[in-house]
């Protein structure tokens, strides 16, 4: 039996020590932070924060590990975006709000950085997570993005504006620390916002990244357009801009094609 569980960073050492106290022995696994086994049951922690439990004792071990964790005293809020690097489609920013009562259930669904998940797996996980979390999203369609970019000529400044709008909406209801996956070298936000490099290591940020990507993917599928910024996507975008410029502004981040 294989079971995945999201392990918060603050529990990496505690769970490892717990397993070693229970007679689990270390083994080397490529790309793993640590891996321990006992009598055919193994626990392997990967850099994504995913803890893979294998063997007949996996289900029981999962419950034991979850019992080591305490529910947070307040909601956990993390934010991330999707679509920033795609030539077609919107910029989607989401903040995920995890209530203390749902925290362990969220961990049981093993959320992680959306870039580490295949599209169909991501969409299924988002469906399972939806009843457990509150998510607030802001979607900038390509036409709006093109207008905003023409004003400031810097995509990070567009991101600043978008996140400020989203943070303001979140703070109408919650007055706790908000973690945002850092997209530039310095935080443009004030107190109460943690601008964190590799923010997906935070559970709420990884959940937000998944919801943002899901919204982006559904938009792309609805309009039958390619993801990413590879040669095929760029070629299709250039042809659309040449042949149907008014249409292109509604579907293409036109500033991607400059230079």
N, C-alpha and C positions, 0 to 999 in steps of 0.2 A: 504494500500500500504506500502510495506517495501522497503527502499532504504538504501544502505550502502555507506559510504563515508570515506575516510582515512583523519583523522585530525592530522596534525603535532603537536608535543608537544607544540610548542610555541603559539598555538592557543587554547589550552585547556581552559585556564581561560577567554580569550577574548570571545569565543563562549558561554561559560556558562553565563558570565555577560550579553551578548547580549540577550540570551534567557530569563533571569530573568527580564531584562528591558522590554521585550515584554510580560510579564505577565505569563511566564511559571513557574510552581511550582515544587519544588524538590520532588522526591520520591526515596525510597530505592530499589535498584536492586542488587542482589548478583553478585559479580565479576565486577561490574561497577564502574568506577571512579566517574561518576555522571549521573543522569537521571532526566529529566525535562519534564513536560507535560502541555499542555493547550488545552482545548476544543477538546480532542480526538487525538491530534497530540503530539507525544512524540519523544524526542531525548535522546539516551542513548550512552554514551561513554564508551567503554570497554578498558581493559588494553592493548590490542593489538594495540590501536590507531584507531580502527574501530568505526565510529559513525553511529549507527543504527537509521534511521528516520522512524517513523511509523505513519500511519493515512492518512486521505484525504489531509492534508496539507504538506505531506512529500516532494513532488517534488518541491513545491514553497519554502519550508524551505531550501532544499538543495541549490537552487540557491542563496538564501539570505546569507547562510553561506559561500558559495564560494566567494561571492562578498566582504566578509570581509577580504579575503586573498589577499596579494600582490604577484605578480609574482616575483620570485627571480631575482636578478640582473645578475646572472651568472648561468652556468650549475651546477646541483647538481650531485655529483658522489659518489656512495656507492658500496662497494664490500662485497661479502659473498661467501661461498662455500657449496658444498653438496657432500655427499659420504664419508666424513671423518669417520663416524661411521658404515659404511656398510662393511661387510666382502667381498662381491662381488662388482665388478664395479670400475669405475674410481674415481678419485678426480676431481671435477669440480669447478673451481673458476671463478666467473663472476664479472665484474664491470658494473653497470648500470649508464648511463649518461642521465640525464633528462634535456632537454632544457627548458629555462624559459617559452617559448610559450606553452609547453606541460604539464607544472606542474599541473595546475588545472584539466586537462583532466585525468592525471594519478591519482590524488586524487579521482576523480569520479569513478574510477574502483576499489577503495578500496583495494589496495595492502597491504599485511601483511606478516609476517614471514611464510615461506613455511610450517613450522611444524604445523601451525594452519589450514592448508587447505587440504581437501581431494584431492587425485591425479587428478581426472577428473576436479574438480573445478579449481585447480591450472593450469592445461594445457589450459583450456579455457581462464582464466585470462591472461596468458602469450601470447596467441594468440591475445587477444584484446590490450594488452600493446605494442606489437611488433612494430606497426607503430608510436608509440609515443616516444619511447626511443631508444637510441643506446646502444648496449651491446657488450662488449668485454669479451671473455671467454678463459680460458686456461684449457685443459683437459689432465690430466696425467692418461694414461691407467694403469691397474694393473701391467703389466710387467715393465713399467718404474718406477712405485711407488716402486715395490719390489727392484729394483736396487738402487734407491735413498736411500731407508730406510737402505739397507745393508751397505751403505757408512757412514751414520750419526747416525743410531740407535736411532733416535728421530723424531717422526712424526711432531712435531711443527717446527723443523728445515727444514723439507721438505716443510712445509707450508710457512715458511719464504722465501725460495728460489722461490717457485711458485708465491707468491704475488709480490716479487720484479720484477720478469719477467713481470707480468701483469701490475704492476704500470708503469714500464718503457715504455710499449707499450701505455698505456693511456696518459702518459705525452708527447708523441710525438705530440699529438694533443691538449691537454688541460693542462693548468697550474693553476689549482685551487685546493682547499683543497679536499682530498680524505678521506672518512670515511670507515674504515674496522671494521667488527664485530670482537671483540677481542676473540682470541682463546687461549691466554696465559696471565700470570699475568702482563707482561711488554711488551711494544711495541718494536719490533725489527727494527722499521723504524724511519726515521728521520723527519725533519720538513716537514710540508705540508700533513702529514698523521695523521688523528685522529683515534686512536686505541680504540674503544669504546665498553665497556662492555654492553651487551644487545643491540648491534648495530642495531637490526631490528626495534628499535624505530625510527630510521632515515628512512625516506621514500625511499630514493635511495638504502639504504642497503636492505630493505625489498623487493624491486623490484629485486635487484641482487640475493637475496636468492631464489626467485621464478624462475628466469631464470636458475640458477645453478641446482636447483632441477629438473626442466623440462628436461634439458639435461641429467641429471643422470637417470631419469625415462625412457626416451626413449632408453638409452643404455641398461638398465636392461631388458626392454621389448623386444628389438631386440634380445637379447641373451637368453631370457626365463630363467632368474635367479631370485632368491628371494632377496628382500630388507632386510635391517637391519642386526642385528647380534644376532638374537635369536637362539634357539636350532636347529630349522630346517635348517637355513642357515649355521650354524657352522657344523652340521652333513654332509650336502651336500658338503661343502667345504673340509672337512677332507677326505671324500670318493674320491672326485675328485683328491685331492693331493696324496692320496695313489695309486689310480688306473691309473691316467693320469697326472703325475707331470708336464709334459711340457705344457699341456693344462691348468692346474691349475694356472701356473704363469701368464697366459694371462687373467685370469678371477677373480682370488682370490688375496686379499691382504694377502699374505702368512704369513706376520709377525703377523697378527691377531691370528694365530694358534700356535704361539710360547708359550712355558711355560706351 
